[in-house]
Amino acid sequence: MSSFRRWVEKAEATGLEAIGRFVRHLRKDWAAVENAVRHAWSNGPVEGHINPLKMLKRQLYGRAKFVLLSARSLALTA
């Protein structure tokens, strides 16, 4: 038995409602949770590139024309 499964069983045994609710939600997609714990894969580098673009979009949404948006986005890639 994995240490994660043991942790889940101990968490359920605490009797605390919030932890029990958390574990119930984990069990809804148990295969995905186990894979996330087992594998050392991360989408952090992808999110690191997307985040500045999303921030730029939020800053300029509704306040600037396409010319300013393209100038700001080109500055991010340079």
Contacts in CASP RR format, 6 or more apart in sequence:
PFRMAT RR
TARGET T0000
AUTHOR 0000-0000-0000
METHOD contacts of the structure
MODEL  1
MSSFRRWVEKAEATGLEAIGRFVRHLRKDWAAVENAVRHAWSNGPVEGHI
NPLKMLKRQLYGRAKFVLLSARSLALTA
2 34 0 8 1.000
2 37 0 8 1.000
2 38 0 8 1.000
4 34 0 8 1.000
4 37 0 8 1.000
8 23 0 8 1.000
8 26 0 8 1.000
11 19 0 8 1.000
11 20 0 8 1.000
11 22 0 8 1.000
11 23 0 8 1.000
12 19 0 8 1.000
12 20 0 8 1.000
12 23 0 8 1.000
14 20 0 8 1.000
26 33 0 8 1.000
52 76 0 8 1.000
53 73 0 8 1.000
53 76 0 8 1.000
56 69 0 8 1.000
56 72 0 8 1.000
56 73 0 8 1.000
56 76 0 8 1.000
57 69 0 8 1.000
60 68 0 8 1.000
60 69 0 8 1.000
60 72 0 8 1.000
END
